[in-house]
Amino acid sequence: MDKVFRARWILPICYPPIQNGWVAVRGHEVIAIGAGDCPANSLQVDLGSVALLPGLVNAHTHLEFSDLAGPIGMPGVKLYDWIDLVIKSRRDRLDGCEVIDRGATGVVLGGARLVGEIATVPWPGFFVPPQLEMLVFGEVLGLRKPRADERLSAAAGHFSRFSGHAQVTPAVSPHAPYSTSLETLMRCVAFACERQAIVAMHVAESKEERELIESGTGPFADQLAKLGFFQPDCFGKGPEATLQILRELSKAPAALVVHGNDLKESEIEFLAGQPQMTVVYCPRTHVFFKHPVHPVAPLVQRGVRVALGTDSLASNPDLSIWNEVRWMLQYRPDIAWHDSLSMATIHGADALGRSDLGRIVPGAKCGLVSVAGDVDRCEDLPSRWIESPEPPIWVTE
Ligand SMILES: [Zn+2]
């Protein structure tokens, strides 16, 4: 029998909030939505004074760090020092399936129905919580060709293993401009085009990254040299180096530009003309590194799609995408609250190629989550959410 969920507020995301509304569900699919009288011959569930949302989307994480008790390094650590600490920490950390499962559980606790997971492949994940679907990006890096060859071949194995999987969709991720040559990036994009897959890359994460790729100098270059990874021919590509990376990514069927903390006006202008590209902003990770103010406002103003991610427990206290939304509502009041909510729902779903998630409309898939909704005016929901630390409650899988 169909089920009908009544709630004080329904937030379909792509339509305005509905007060005292209902959502009718058949199996795992939304079949109708409305206010007032609801369909007869259905099992009615009154959820009370809550706001009903589509399952959220966490567009960026690395679950392999889910055994960490807290972020690596002190707040404000420089990215190039942090990478060194991460490499060292790998030697002491747990490995494998259990860590991924622990992370996936944390992601679901934060209300996420869909997650973009960057993985060292072969990916050890095995058990995926029933309400979660995952885009698992096989990470490819290499400033030198043999390393890139080996990682691309592992990514190909990742695609063979997960093609047709019910909950895992394979994707590919050239890691970052400081670890991946332009040639390797181009090979990843060609690899994604052959498979109609989505690409994700960390880009414009810090001003030191920009100095490295534009001029081949600075603290990032020094750190790479210290670690024995510096390749002079990969860096110092001039003032359009970041734009060149964005141009290459734009050739993929869809691309996530992860972080984008240091995007310049000309780069935002380019992204505004690329509807297949999405910037993924990780607010609390951004705070951890004490980066300058994120350009999320100009991105939104220019119509660039922005999604939210948590990044990993190596730079964030938890994997709750709902807590990222709450952070946005509290600390980025310059962004309209419904825009912040869209970043963690419909924009994330569209970025990850899932137009059937991130919104409550007939034909969309469940799950649905509820959060506090005991207010009379929908404009009061954001302040209610800021003061309510309770995690989202799963209403349907
Ligand atoms: Zn990341």
Residues whose N, C-alpha, C, O or C-beta is under 5 A from the ligand:
A	BS01	ZN	D311
